[in-house]
């Protein structure tokens, strides 16, 4: 199968995720409820407006978690129609959707003397947060908060693609932080974004520091971690194309580029070299791709994304940790612009720490101990 051009995860599509049967498509107003779309997901509780508690087995024992959902709204514009010989005007309406989330170690969320929680943003767009759950095993002594973005996992999945976008997703994140503040007493937190989630994390922080009035709520995190995230979608696509071309030249010169066997070999080689270098793809990651949600990444907004710095009037950005895998298709060239994004109000680039880890795009699965050590050290240093 061909890589998905236009998505920050375009070359993250593994060979086993070739079926389109699990992908929601279309442009109507229907909504797949999270609990119906992905019944196998432990987070599939959209529509249940009360907290539930469960546990998950981990390598070091079990971890308690609470899961719930909050609600976001979208403006839905109905197109003008011809009615009884005349053109009726379009109309706007507001629709409410459920966003599912999960909190590991909820008892530490507001406990005295506990480390500040970590809010995790998954990639995609269209993957659920499940593949990032193993972070819990290597980040100790603090709550870890996950949520499924609109369109995937346990959250509602409206099929109208006009309801999706980077700015809308950042707005959902703002609503989530506000919800946690009001319902669970959240005050300080760290923000972690993986791949496309890193784009959302940065745009959230940029929006937060740009706020000049108190009416618009956006809490600035204590720190932000951008893991395997590019400053430009076009740049990461170009770098992936370059790596794919190298594979074609190096391994399959004897095959026609249009040959199905050639395409399969490229997919498999690229996945093993630049996405997940493990012998076997972890089940949570495999499930995330096989159950991916609404694929809205082909819109112009995602494909044209390039990070820009905050305005000159913005408050200083929080300390940042930039993590990249040495074999990632998000190459060194793709992340070299991040320190510049954090240079505002004479805040030096020294506030940005860049770390390379042996691995590729899913470092928390490929090299979890090193990834965990670096992350724990940074978070502890920046705790309130």
N, C-alpha and C positions, 0 to 999 in steps of 0.2 A: 504494500500500500504506500501511496505517496505521503511524504511528510505534510503536515498541516501548515501551509504557508500563511502567515498573518498572525499566528498565535505565539505568545512568549513561550509556550510549551510545544511549538510546532514540531520539534524533533524529539519530543519525549514520548511519542506514540509507539509503544512496544509492538513487536510482531504479533503477539497474541491478542491484541485489541483491535482486530480487523473487522469485527462484526458491527454493523450499524443498528442492530436490533435494539440495543439498549439506549440509543441516543434519541432524545426528544427534539423534534424539528417542527417547523411550521411557523405561521404568522397569524394564527387566530387568537382569540381572547381566552381560550380554555386554559385551565390551570391544573397541572398534576400536583396533587398534594404529596408532600414529602413522605408521609407515612405509607402512602399507596405506591409511590414510585420506587422506593428502595426499602422494601420491608425487611431485608436482611441486615440493614444498617442499625446498629444499636442507638443511633441518634435520631432515628425516624419517629419523632414524636410531634411533628408539626401539627398544630391544632389542639394539642393538649396544654392548656394554659395553667399548668401547675408543675411544680418541681418533682422530678422523680429521681430516685437514687439507685445506683447499681455498682458493680465492680467489674474490673477487667484483669485477667491474669497476665502478669508480666514476668520477665526473667527473674526479677528479684522478689517475687511474691505477687501481691495483688494491689491494685490502686482503686480507692473509692472515687466515685465521680457522681456528680449531679447533672441532669440534663433537663432542658426546658426550651422554650422558644420565646421570641419577642416579635413584634410586628413592625413592618415598614409599609409606607404608602408610595404609590406611583400615580402620576397623572396619566390617564389613558385618553387619547384623542380619537374620537370616532370620525371617520371620513365623511365628507358631504355626500349625500345621496339624492338621486332624482326621485321625487315622490309626487305622484299625481301631476306629472307634467312640469313641476317646478323643482329647482335645486334647493334642497334643504341644507342649512348650515351645519358644519361639524360641531361637535360638542366635546367638552372636557369633563372627565369625571375622575374621582380618586378611588383607587382600589387598594385593599389591604392584603398583605401577604405575610406568612409566617416564616421566620428565620430560626432554624434550630441551632442550639449550642450545647456545649458540654464543658463542665468544669471539673478537672481532676484536683483532688485534695481541697474540696470546697471549704473545709474547716479552717484552712490557712488563709483564706481570701482576705479576711479582715482581722485575723488573730494578732494580738499584741506580740511584738518582737519577731513576727514572721517576715520572711523575705517578700519583697513586692512580687505580685503575680506576673506571669508572662502571658500575653494575649497573642495567639498564633493565627496567621492568615495564610490559608492554603493557596496553591497555584492553580493554574488552568488557563483561562477560566473554563470551568466545567467539571473539574475534579472536586471530590468532596474532601473534607479534612482528615479522613480516616488514615491516610498514608503517613500523616505527621504524628499520629498517636505515640509511636515509639520514643518520641522526645521525652515522654514522661519517665522512661526508664533511666535517663541519663541527666535529667535536671531535677535535683532533689530539693526538698525543704521549701518549696513554694507552690502555690496554685498555678495550674496551667489551663488556660481558657481557649477553647476551640469553637468556631462557628462555621456553618456551611453557608456559603454565599448563595444568594438567590439563584435558583435554577439547578441546584445539584444537592446531592446527599439527602439529608432529612428535611431540607427547606422546600418551600413551594417552588414550582417550576412553571411559571407562565410561559407560554410558547410565543408570545408577541415579542419579537426581538427588539422592538423599540423601547422595551422596559429595561434593557440592559445597557451598561456602559461603565467606563472607568469612574466618571464623576458620580454616577448613581451609586456605584458600589462603595465609593468613599463616603457618600452620604449615609448608606446603610451602616457602615462602620461607626460613624459618628453617633447614629441612633443606638447602636449596640453599647457603646461606651456610656452613653447617657442612661440607658436602661440599667446597666450594671451599677452605675453610680446611685441611681434611685432605689433599685430593688435589693441590692446586695452591699451597698455602702462602699463600693470601689472608689479609691482615691488615687493612689499611685500605681503605676503599672509599667512594664516594659512591653515593647511591640516587636514581634518577629514576623517577617514576611518571607515566604519561600517562592522563588521564581516570579510568576505574575503577582503573587501575594506581596512581594517586595515592592513592586510598583504601587500597589494600593497603600502599603505602609508608608512609603515616602510621600505620596500625595496626601495622605491623611495628616502626616506631620506638617507638611508644608501649609496645608489649609489651616491647621491649628495655630501655627505661629503667625499666620497672616491675620488672624482675628484681631480686630481693633475695637470691638465692642462686646460687652459681656452678654448681650442677649443671645448671641449665636454661640452655642456651647460646642467646644471641642477641646478636650483635655489633652495637654501636651504630655507624652509619655516620658518616663525617666531616661529611656534610651530606645534606640531603634536598631534592629538587626536585619540586614538585607542579605539573604542567603541565596546564592545562585541567581541573582537578579541583574538584568542588563539595564543600562541607562537608556537604551534605544531598542525598540523591537526590530526595526529595520536592520540595525547593526547586528543583532544576534542572529537574525535570519540570514544575513549575508555571510557571517562567520560559519554558520551551519552549512550553507551551500558550499563554501570553500572546503570544509571538512569532508562533505559528501563527495565532492569532485576528486579529492585526494584518494578516497576509498575506491572510486571508480577506476582511477588510473593505476592504483597500486595492486588491487586484488582481482579485478574482473575485466581486464583488457580484452580477453578473448570472447566476451559476451556483448551482445548488442544492448545499449542502454534501455531499449524498450522491452527487452526480454523479461518475462515475468520472474524467471529464476534470478536474473540480475537484480531486479528490484527487491526481491526477498532477501538476497544476500546483503544488499546495501542496508536495508532496514535492520537486519539482525546485527550486522557489524557495527552500525552506528549506535544502536542501542547499547551494545556491550562495551563500546569504547567511550562513549560520550554521555550516556544517560545513567546507566546502572551497571557497574562492573562486577557485580556478584555473579556467581555461577548460576544461581537460581533467583529469579525475580521474587521478592518477598510477597506473600499473599495479599497483604494490605495494599500494596502498590498495584498489583495485578487487578485487584478488585476495584480500585479507584478508577482505573482506565476502562475496565469492562462495564462499569456502571456509571460512566461519566454522564453528565446531565446536558442541559441545553447548550449547544455550541454557538456562542454569540461572538466569538473572537474574530470573525472575518469582517466585522464592521471597520469602517475607515478610522474610527477613534483609536482602536487597539493597534492596528497596523502602522499608524502614523505616530504612535507614542514616542516621545523623546523627553526625558526629564529636563526641567528648567528650574533655576534657583528661585527661592521665595522673593517677594518684593523687598525693596530696600528698607521699608518701614517695618519689616517683620521682626519679631523677637528672635533671639538666637535659637537655632535648632538644637535638639538634644544630642548627646554623644551617640556615635554610630559605629557599629561593627559591620564590616563588609566581608562576607565569606564567599570563597569560590573554590571549586574543585580544580585540581591541576589538569584534569582531562575533560572538563566540562565544555560543551559547545558554547556556553556563555564564557567566552575567552577573556583573557586579561584585558584585551582591547575593549571589551564590552563593559567593564567595571571601572576603568581608569578615570572616568568622568565623575564618579560619585563624590570624591573629596571636594571637588569644585562646587557641587550642589550644596554642601554644608558650610561654605564660606560666606557668611552673612554677618553684618554688624561687627566686622573685624574679628569674627570668631575664626581662629586658625584651623587649617586642615589637620592639626594635631588632635582635634577632637574626633577624627575618623581613624579607626583602626582597620587595616586590611589584612586578612588572613587567608592563606591558601592551604588547603588540606588535600592530601593524597586521595583522589577519588574523582567523581564526575558530578552529575547533577543532583543526585540524591544522597548527599554526604551523611545525613543522619541515619541512613540505612547501610551505606557502604563502609563508613569509618565512624561508627557511633561514639566510640570512646574518645577519640581525639576531638571530634565535633563537640561532644558534651563537655569535655574539659575546657575548651576555648570559650564555649558559651557560658558555662558556670562561672569562670573567672571574670569574664566581662560583666555579667549581670551582678555578681557580688560587689564588684568595684563601683557600679553605678546605682546600687540600691539606696533608697532614701534613708 
